Amino acid sequence: MESLLLLVPLSVALVLLIGAVFWRALQSGQFDDLERPAHDVLDDDDRPR
């Protein structure tokens, strides 16, 4: 029972930390354009000039 006194607040803190990291990634625009990198690979021209 004593382990719950440690594990419950630790899990709540971990969830809040993960949520804050995800929120920061959303605000920085990391997930704005998910299709462009896939198209860049297909549009890459490897021929020498």
C-alpha positions in Angstrom: 0.0 0.0 0.0 2.9 2.3 0.7 4.1 1.9 -2.9 0.9 3.6 -4.1 1.9 6.7 -2.2 4.9 6.9 -4.5 3.6 5.5 -7.7 0.4 7.5 -8.1 2.1 11.0 -7.9 5.0 9.7 -10.0 2.6 8.6 -12.7 0.6 11.8 -12.6 3.9 13.8 -12.9 5.0 11.6 -15.9 1.7 12.2 -17.7 1.9 15.9 -17.1 5.5 15.9 -18.4 4.6 14.0 -21.5 1.6 16.3 -22.1 3.8 19.4 -21.8 6.4 17.9 -24.3 3.6 17.1 -26.8 2.0 20.5 -26.4 5.4 22.2 -27.0 5.8 20.1 -30.2 2.4 21.1 -31.4 3.1 24.8 -30.7 6.5 24.7 -32.5 4.8 23.4 -35.7 6.4 20.0 -35.8 3.3 18.3 -37.0 2.1 21.0 -39.5 3.2 19.3 -42.8 3.6 15.6 -42.5 3.3 14.9 -46.3 6.1 17.1 -47.6 9.1 15.0 -46.5 7.6 12.0 -48.2 7.2 14.0 -51.5 10.8 15.4 -51.2 12.2 11.9 -51.3 10.2 11.2 -54.5 11.1 14.5 -56.1 14.8 14.2 -55.4 17.0 14.4 -58.5 20.2 12.4 -58.1 21.5 13.1 -61.6 24.8 15.0 -61.7 24.7 18.4 -63.3 
